[in-house]
Amino acid sequence: MIRQIDGLWWPEDDAKARPALLRELEPALAAILAHVPGRTCIVQAGGNVGLYPLALADHFRRVITFEPDALNVRCLWLNVAARDTFKRIDARQAALGEWFGTCGVEIVEPGNCGAHRIAPDQGDVVMLPLDGLDLIACDAIWLDIEGYELPALRGARETIERFWPVVIIEDKGLSRAFGVEPGEAGEWLGALGYLEAVRIGRDRIYKKAIP
């Protein structure tokens, strides 16, 4: 069910996520680090097999990552455990949302372990609001959760207003599956006082507007 390629574990049937993630990692990471001066804690979801959390752990003292899919998170835990930076990574099988609850995972595109999305109220995977963690620091929030970004942001409002982290979200139209139009998550951030700083691929990086 899983296989090891170049030192990392991946779901055996994945043919599309690995080349895309490897191609996008370096430019995305460079763009984000250029806008995040603090390096205490970053929240990242979805964690997939751990490629991004592992890269972030080279720069942040703590990386909290969320991945709801059982096979992905198995690879994630194996990959994290094999690295010297494993103590910096808090990897959880869970999904971020607006409230505490549960969800399932829907396979949208077979052969692509990066294209899974959550199915609210249809499974037994833990869903929680980021505010429920009561973090003592948060320098950045990076969400790549296949259209569920706005509910996750709503569940992180107290954290956002406490720390004003840099926020990175993906916006490629997948939010329509959850009744959210493209651009709504950015508008929500704008209403809080954020401005879009830069785009890197389909990711938007937002920073608090200077008063």
C-alpha atoms as one frame of an Amber mdcrd trajectory, in Angstrom:
protein
   0.000   0.000   0.000   2.986   2.306   0.445   6.411   2.401  -1.147   9.677
   4.255  -0.559  11.090   6.508  -3.288  14.326   8.445  -2.791  14.090   8.067
   0.970  10.439   9.084   1.373   7.351   6.931   1.794   4.423   7.504  -0.607
   1.083   5.763  -1.244   1.831   3.017  -3.729  -0.753   4.131  -6.283   0.307
   7.788  -6.348   1.484   8.893  -9.788   0.675  12.620  -9.827   1.205  14.230
  -6.429   4.897  13.429  -6.011   6.243  15.188  -9.137   3.949  18.181  -8.576
   4.887  18.594  -4.909   8.600  18.265  -5.615   8.358  20.829  -8.400   6.391
  23.350  -6.333   8.170  22.988  -2.996  11.267  25.147  -3.500   9.612  28.260
  -5.007   6.717  28.111  -2.551   9.006  27.743   0.451  11.276  30.577  -0.680
   8.322  32.935  -1.185   6.828  32.141   2.194  10.066  32.469   4.137  10.660
  35.864   2.533   7.459  37.123   4.183   7.660  35.386   7.568  10.237  37.027
   9.860   9.296  34.967  12.915  10.316  31.318  12.977   8.810  30.049  16.238
   5.739  28.168  14.989   3.950  27.489  11.706   0.661  25.643  11.255   0.478
  23.691   7.999  -2.400  21.658   6.529  -2.656  19.298   4.679   0.475  17.573
   5.556   0.200  14.894   2.849   3.225  12.558   3.227   5.349  15.141   5.060
   7.396  16.717   2.271   6.400  20.266   3.193   6.438  19.818   6.994   9.939
  18.364   6.758  11.144  21.317   4.705   9.523  23.764   7.130  11.170  22.069
  10.114  14.530  23.236   8.793  13.397  26.814   9.400  10.835  26.789  12.238
  11.230  25.625  15.812   7.772  24.026  15.711   5.693  22.767  12.804   2.115
  21.644  13.491   0.739  19.740  10.529  -2.666  18.170   9.891  -3.458  15.365
   7.448  -6.816  13.533   7.538  -6.142  10.701   5.069  -5.070   7.470   6.771
  -2.607   6.300   4.108  -1.052   9.730   3.690  -0.629  10.166   7.418   0.990
   6.744   7.715   3.616   7.895   5.215   3.841  11.245   6.988   4.619   9.653
  10.354   7.200   7.297   8.843   8.914  10.127   6.977   8.978  12.422  10.001
  10.282   9.697  12.315  13.256   9.078  10.028  14.553  12.664  10.185  16.679
  14.460  12.751  14.107  17.249  12.954  11.266  14.933  14.036  10.990  16.578
  17.465  10.046  19.854  15.820   7.075  18.367  13.946   3.706  17.776  15.600
   1.932  15.649  12.973  -1.740  14.881  13.568  -4.306  12.789  11.754  -7.006
  15.422  11.790  -8.610  18.140   9.703  -8.955  21.830  10.431 -12.450  23.280
  10.382 -14.735  25.809  11.993 -15.955  23.594  14.849 -15.072  20.423  16.705
 -16.492  17.370  14.977 -15.609  14.552  12.615 -15.227  14.126   8.879 -14.395
  11.606   6.216 -11.977  11.735   3.294 -13.106  11.690  -0.330 -10.743  10.512
  -3.067 -11.292  13.026  -5.846  -8.645  11.825  -8.289  -7.352   8.236  -8.112
  -3.580   8.071  -8.355  -3.152  11.511  -6.822  -2.643  11.458  -3.049  -2.642
  15.253  -3.026  -6.176  15.580  -4.386  -8.153  14.146  -1.473 -10.699  16.390
   0.219 -12.668  16.123   3.395 -16.286  14.998   3.549 -17.832  16.867   6.514
 -19.870  14.753   8.942 -19.267  11.565   6.955 -16.495   9.773   8.842 -14.618
   9.380  12.093 -11.565  11.563  11.454 -11.193  14.302  14.047 -11.985  17.820
  12.875 -11.077  20.750  15.083 -10.776  24.520  14.985  -7.230  25.821  15.238
  -8.406  28.080  18.060  -8.936  24.917  20.110  -5.169  24.409  20.369  -4.730
  27.658  22.331  -1.309  28.250  20.796   1.261  30.411  22.557   2.841  31.466
  19.252   1.886  31.388  15.571   4.002  33.044  12.895   2.288  31.574   9.845
  -0.706  29.486   8.779  -0.360  27.611   5.482  -3.519  25.918   4.210  -3.583
  23.603   1.195  -6.760  21.700   1.975  -8.552  21.329  -1.349 -11.196  24.009
  -0.988 -11.871  23.901   2.760  -9.704  26.931   3.533 -12.482  29.338   4.570
 -14.010  27.130   7.293 -10.502  26.448   8.610  -9.790  30.189   8.721 -13.042
  30.851  10.557 -12.003  28.278  13.131  -8.692  30.114  13.542 -10.039  33.637
  13.972  -8.983  34.046  17.614  -5.504  32.733  16.811  -5.220  35.074  13.852
  -6.318  38.123  15.837  -3.947  37.236  18.678  -0.770  36.744  16.613  -1.492
  38.199  13.143   0.418  35.414  11.383   1.228  35.430   7.705  -1.532  33.382
   6.045  -1.026  31.308   2.922  -4.024  29.759   1.182  -4.559  27.889  -2.053
  -7.375  29.225  -4.248  -8.085  27.263  -7.410 -11.862  26.952  -7.389 -12.153
  23.780  -5.310 -14.039  25.677  -2.606 -17.212  25.485  -4.706 -17.608  21.894
  -3.493 -18.292  23.414  -0.070 -20.511  26.263  -1.221 -17.718  28.855  -1.195
 -16.925  30.910  -4.271 -13.294  31.512  -5.337 -11.908  34.593  -3.639 -14.170
  34.415  -0.575 -11.384  33.280   1.735  -9.241  36.217   0.609 -12.169  38.591
   1.140 -12.631  37.194   4.647  -8.988  37.877   5.408  -9.308  41.336   3.914
 -12.177  42.119   6.266  -9.897  41.242   9.174  -7.231  43.654   7.965  -5.069
  41.534   5.663  -3.694  42.400   2.247  -2.498  40.013  -0.445   1.285  40.343
  -0.549   2.212  38.010  -3.394   1.032  35.049  -5.451   3.143  31.985  -6.044
   1.409  29.562  -8.373  -2.057  29.035  -6.933  -1.036  30.101  -3.435  -1.868
  33.542  -2.092   0.253  34.998   0.691  -1.529  37.457   2.985  -0.032  39.806
   5.548  -1.621  42.163   8.026  -1.977  45.632   6.575   0.291  48.209   8.195
  -1.920  50.486  10.338
